[in-house]
Amino acid sequence: MVADVDRWLPWAIGSVGLVLSTLAGWLVWTLVSAHHLAERRARQMTAELRASEAELARSNLELERFAYAASHDLQEPLRTIGNFVGLLDRRYGDQLDDDARQYIGLVVDGADRMAGLINDLLGYSRAGQVQRVEEVDLEETWQLATAALAAAIADADADVSAGPLPMVRGDGSRLVQVLQNLLSNALKYRTDGRVEVRCHARRVGDCWEVTVQDNGIGIDPAQFDEIFVMLRRLHTREEYPGTGMGLAIAKKIMEEGGGSIRVESEPGHGARFVLSLPATDVVDLRQVGPAGADQQEAVT
Ligand code: ADP
């Protein structure tokens, strides 16, 4: 009996060992081939992703060129319509009845609105064109934006002010446009009380966060994304005039320049637009405290 066991035990151990090593070999082989397969698939997916990114960039560029050319070329016939309807009104206005004069008024109004839209579309395509990145003094930028809207600020008797603003990296003239768009919205989406607009800056890591805050009608958080979409408006033209392009242009300018824009608000409690802009390495003596400190409040 013992002799029997002695005979078959090494065979049994050997067989089990063989099965186990075959299994282990098979497992290793499976893992290695799965790894190779995953690597090959990942390489393939990366190549596909790069190709579709390049295709997307190409078609975006084409679309931008088309929007620019179309809006540019549309200006000319629109001017002709406006000019001739104006001429019609001046020359033959006294021979026309009230209805005809009202129709002329509607044509002029439509032409004006279309001119505004075309202008904004041009602004949108320009916002996508290569930006000049320079050191920008935001105090000057703010002054230029408020000067451009001086008449509207005076009309609204608005209280508009800014704390110390830093140097940032960006395209100066486009940043004027961003601030101008935010400021004119703050004047437009007002409540019955006196309009108050404040611009502040604070350092966050390598960026400056610049906020433009108003005390107007505010925005429902459910619509935060929507307001940055081209031609998207939350109100009718009768309630508030506009084309729905201002924030889309601002977003495009900010993102093309390596920054971002977001909004914080509640209906009835004003809106606070936050621009994030890359800081410059230039030491600005107006900065309060050591430059580069995280979360440093630069203004009060
Ligand atoms: P427009 O003002 O021409 O409609 P914008 O792109 O500038 O276009 O703004 C999009 C929408 O966002 C506006 O229709 C308005 O509803 C909302 N909005 C923008 N700014 C403000 C603000 N400061 N307060 C309240 N709502 C705002």
Boltz pocket constraint, residues with backbone or C-beta under 6 A from the ligand:
constraints:
  - pocket:
      binder: B
      contacts: [[A, 181], [A, 182], [A, 185], [A, 186], [A, 189], [A, 214], [A, 216], [A, 217], [A, 218], [A, 219], [A, 227], [A, 228], [A, 229], [A, 232], [A, 233], [A, 234], [A, 235], [A, 240], [A, 241], [A, 242], [A, 243], [A, 244], [A, 245], [A, 246], [A, 247], [A, 248], [A, 270], [A, 271]]
      max_distance: 6.0
